[in-house]
Each structure stands twice: as C-alpha cells, then as structure tokens.
C-alpha cells in the first residue's frame, strides 16, 4: 500500500506515470473517475492510480477525460489503447527508443552540418 497521497493534474504527471496509467486504464478514464470533496468543500472528480510509493488522484472532469483520450495517439479512434502500446514501454513505464531511428537522425544531422 502506498504511503504518500497526491492530488495532481494529468498534465503535471511524469511521463512514466502517464504510461503506467494508460496500461491500467486501456479503455479510457471516464468510467473510472471518482468524486470527492476537496479542502475548500468543492466536489472534484479524479482518476485514482496507485504505485508502490504513491496513491494518485489525478484531477479531471469527464469531458477532460474524453478529450485526453481523443487527443492521445496511443489510443485508437474507438478510445481503446493500441495493442502494441505495452510492447513500446519498458518496466519503468518509459517508451523504448528505436536505436535505428536515432542513428538515422544523427546521420541526417551530420549531413546538414557539413
């Protein structure tokens, strides 16, 4: 169980946490939102996500949850996480870089610098 609790906006999450959230919620976020009352007494909706160290409540409305998925290339047109997404993620939640692409970009950069 996580010992630290954080309420945070989706845009402020580190990339590795975002990727792990995508794996946890491959069908999108909207149906998994919870509602709570914040310190000011206002109702807030958020997506719960827990790691070994941190329990996150990721603030978002239902419409923001839909828009995040719609704008994210890792999800298909039906709002489902692409089948190959997990293959592109390492155990730390970071995307693997294509070594061949990096080499091709370096060659291209060298040609332009001549």
C-alpha positions in Angstrom: 0.0 0.0 0.0 1.3 3.5 -1.0 2.3 5.7 1.9 2.1 9.0 0.1 -1.1 10.5 -1.4 -1.1 13.2 -4.1 -3.8 15.1 -5.9 -2.4 16.3 -9.2 -3.4 17.4 -12.7 -2.9 15.0 -15.5 -0.6 17.4 -17.4 1.8 17.6 -14.4 2.4 13.8 -14.2 5.8 12.4 -15.2 5.7 10.5 -18.5 6.4 7.2 -16.9 3.4 7.6 -14.6 1.2 8.6 -17.5 2.3 5.5 -19.4 1.5 3.2 -16.4 -1.9 4.8 -16.1 -2.6 4.1 -19.7 -1.8 0.4 -19.1 -4.0 0.4 -16.0 -6.9 2.0 -17.9 -6.7 0.7 -21.5 -10.4 1.6 -22.2 -10.1 5.2 -21.2 -10.5 7.2 -18.0 -14.1 8.5 -18.0 -15.8 5.4 -16.5 -13.2 5.2 -13.7 -13.4 8.7 -12.2 -14.2 9.1 -8.5 -15.7 12.2 -6.9 -14.5 13.7 -3.6 -14.8 16.9 -1.6 -11.6 18.9 -1.6 -10.3 21.1 1.3 -12.4 24.1 0.1 -15.6 22.0 0.2 -15.9 21.7 -3.6 -16.7 18.5 -5.4 -13.8 17.3 -7.6 -13.5 14.3 -9.9 -10.3 12.4 -10.3 -8.8 9.2 -11.6 -7.3 7.0 -8.9 -4.0 5.4 -9.6 -1.6 3.6 -7.2 2.0 2.8 -7.4 4.0 1.1 -4.6 5.1 4.6 -3.3 2.2 6.9 -4.2 -1.6 6.9 -4.3 -2.5 9.4 -7.0 -5.8 11.2 -7.5 -5.5 12.7 -11.0 -7.8 15.6 -11.3 -10.0 15.7 -14.4 -13.6 16.1 -15.4 -15.5 13.6 -17.5 -15.1 15.9 -20.6 -11.4 16.3 -19.9 -11.1 12.5 -19.6 -12.7 12.1 -23.0 -10.6 14.8 -24.6 -7.3 13.4 -23.2 -8.1 10.0 -24.8 -9.2 11.6 -28.1 -6.0 13.7 -28.4 -3.6 10.8 -27.4 -2.1 8.9 -30.3 -1.6 5.9 -28.1 -5.4 5.3 -28.2 -7.3 4.3 -31.3 -10.4 6.0 -32.8 -12.6 3.9 -30.5 -10.9 5.1 -27.3 -9.0 1.9 -26.7 -5.3 1.7 -26.0 -3.4 0.4 -29.0 -2.5 -3.3 -28.8 1.2 -2.6 -29.3 1.5 0.2 -26.7 2.7 -2.1 -23.9 5.4 -3.5 -26.2 6.8 0.0 -26.5 7.1 0.5 -22.7 9.9 -0.8 -20.5 9.4 -1.9 -16.9 9.9 1.7 -15.7 7.0 2.9 -17.7 9.2 4.7 -20.3 8.9 4.3 -24.0 11.7 2.4 -25.7 13.6 4.4 -28.2 14.2 3.0 -31.6 18.0 2.8 -31.9 17.8 2.7 -35.7 15.8 5.9 -35.8 18.3 7.6 -33.5 21.2 6.6 -35.8 19.3 7.8 -38.9 18.6 11.1 -37.3 22.3 11.5 -36.4 23.4 10.8 -40.0 20.8 13.3 -41.3 22.0 16.0 -38.8 25.7 15.3 -39.8 24.8 15.8 -43.4 23.2 19.2 -42.7 26.1 20.4 -40.6 28.6 19.9 -43.4 
